[in-house]
Amino acid sequence: HNVKLLSLGCTDPTLVWGSRYSTDTIFVLFFRCNSFMGNSAVQKKPQSKPKKPHLSGHKGGSASREPQPKRLEEVYTALRQGLDEYLEVHQTELDKLMLLMKDMKRNSRLVSHQIKSIERYMRRLEFHMSKVDELYEAFCIQSRLRDGAIRMKQAFSSSPSTKATKESISEVNRRYKEYTENMSTFETELENLLGEFHIKMKGLAGFARLCPGDQYEIFMRYGRQRWKLKGRIEVNSRQSWDGDEMVFMPLITDLINIKVTELKGLATHILVGSVICETKELFTAMPQVVAVDVNDLGTIKLNLEVTW
């Protein structure tokens, strides 16, 4: 498999970022950009609620796993940057509305309501950020304690074998297990604060590779979460797919595995390519158009829109 960063490029921000807040916007804690985007420049037809992936187990992750401090630090850093970006976006909009209130001859109930809504959301966001920081610091403390236990065990192991030494090693092993369990607990709790990835299928791009009548199957695996969809290339370069949107719960240690297969017949499936994609780049306030190179030559790309 190829391990790649998702190549990100929002080609036209006006298509995914509204210019004003809607009058009855409800701000939710788990970071749906669409919940505060307002009116889009493009009219969209009503869509059914995005389905949740097939799951087995908590959050799609493994029930018991070895903590990975380095990976958690990377995800925490990306998460913190994304939360800061959300806060900055709301602060900018709040400043605009405050100036608007000053310029108005009489107070507008609508603008006042919007200001209060944004202020409430920002307070909730700041509280959420403090919980994230608290959990990460608790994880780091347990990680340092575990590192100390490892060094102590090495020191005792190099000492002459006595009853006291064996008892000390047994106690160190007990503490090591305790610190590891605590790290896993904090990691799981932090994972529950990562929000959601809303992924929209935008189609395949293959230049001369895609022909009318071709059928493809796309399979995504993210931890224990699954999304499988089938599509057909129509005339005039149109594509029809049996699914268009999925919600993935972000994971700390797992990456997104994507496999694209061409369906030639009932028993003939040709692997177009498979790729493992990094997810740290997806913790951003604005929706992103993601182009994934499915094969090594990059002649077939999978286009997705990801909203955190």
Helices and strands as residue ranges (DSSP letters): E 2-4, E 7-8, G 13-15, G 33-35, G 58-60, H 69-103, H 109-157, H 163-191, E 197-205, G 207-209, E 215-222, E 225-233, G 235-237, E 239-241, E 245-248, E 256-263, E 269-277, G 280-282, E 288-293, E 301-307
